[in-house]
Amino acid sequence: MKTLPVFAVSPLMFFGGFALLCNLSGNTTDCKSTSTAAPPSFSKDVAPIILKNCATCHHPGEVAPFSLLTYADVSKHAKQIAAVTSARTMPPWKAESHGEFNNERRLSDNEIALIGEWANSGTPMGDPKSLPETPKFNAGWKLGKPDRVLGLGEPFKVDPDGRDIYRCFVIPANVDAEQYIQAMEVHPGNKAIVHHVIAYVDTSGAARKLDEADAGPGYSTSGGGPGFVPAGFIGGWAPGNEPRFLPDGVGNLIPKGSDIVLEVHYHKNGKPESDQTQVGVYFNKTPVHKRIRSLMVINPFLRIPAGAENHPVTANAPIFKDITVLDCTPHMHLVGHDMRVDVTLPDNTKKQLVNVPNWDFNWQTSYQYKNPLKIPSGSKVSLLAHYNNSTSNPHNPNSVPKVITWGEQTTDEMCIAFIAYTVDEEDLIEGKSAGNARIPSSKR
């Protein structure tokens, strides 16, 4: 038997049913005093939900295919919105969460039922005076005008067919002294082919040598990745990942004379295309007390059997310093099904960092905590992911399943949780630096 979605009972449904019972009973005395509740309106009920949870992506110039800023926009797509919110495919918020993350895009059961009721009752506008203020979005750069724009010197051409391309582009940071950035915003030059972007820092000159040895803009590496040991990681972009400022007093170090290396993943779409991605950087305007650092909880030795519907993969990393975690970013590919990241404290109690029960390769998000998490030395971060490499997975890239291992291609797999953190003992203003010490990643 097919399971139908369960909705909250609306006032309209309740009072309509009550009126019918009155008519059937023949007792019209009380029924005359019963009024049918008005259906929800756009201005008072639906607009606040849409503008808060959908407009970030659904406005002109953004990744969504149509705008949802006005009554005309929303009413035209009312049935579609009701369907995708009922199925919980939209808004695209994949984590199981209960208010602990910033910018959560989650609708309650009542909100979903209200949208469905509004769509089914003729999409009434309501009183225009009740409309909430339309949010203002910066044209171009979401975080405002950057302090510096870095980008590809010339367009990179992508053939219509063949394997995915991971291309690294070396861009001088042009800083004459040690500097910290508080935010980075990626502008994909061609969203039709750019799947994601990762930005690294190189202080060794190795990336320049790789670039010089490879014809054309940028360079590729045989094993994937940037091809050198990065001095830092300053952020990235994937659909669904919004740029943000680090907290005041926290910055990402850009050493003097360093290069920014953009690793861009291109997914070919059957047409000749070109790309000229840009990155905007925003320098810290107040003194920096702590550096932001990145921990990868990773298992590159995964091997997912053909036909496996729920194949588990684990990884873990020990914590050797008292740290504060700002966000967590899970990463898998097409046969990934779910991922949970936990921390086990020294007293053996567990805390959940993030749980994504229904992974979607096309919506990869950095889940930023409203209240950063304190994790003491002696703790252990653990990751448990499951993969569906069977024909029951509609996203499986192979119609006849085959063994899948680690690799850079979309049709390969990965298992990583990126964790952004600061070291508690560090205070750069007071001369207390944690240096280049990193928490080593471990795998199992």
Secondary structure by P-SEA (a helix, b strand, c coil): ccccccccccaaaaaaaaaaaaaaacccccccccccccccccccccaaaaaaccccccccccccccccccaaaaaaaaaaaaaaaaacccccccccccccccccccccaaaaaaaaaaaaaccccccccccccccccccccccccccccccccbbbbbcccccccbbbbbbcccccccccccbbbbbccccccccbbbbbbbccaaaaaaaaacccccccccccccccccccccccccccbbbbbccccbbbbbccbbbbbbbbbbbbcccccccbbbbbbbcccccccbbbbbbbbccccccccccccbbbbbbbccccccccccbbbbbbcccccbbbbbbbccccbbbbccccccccccccccccccbbbbbcccbbbbbbbbbbccccccccccccccccccccccccbbbbbbbbbbbccccccccccccccccccccc
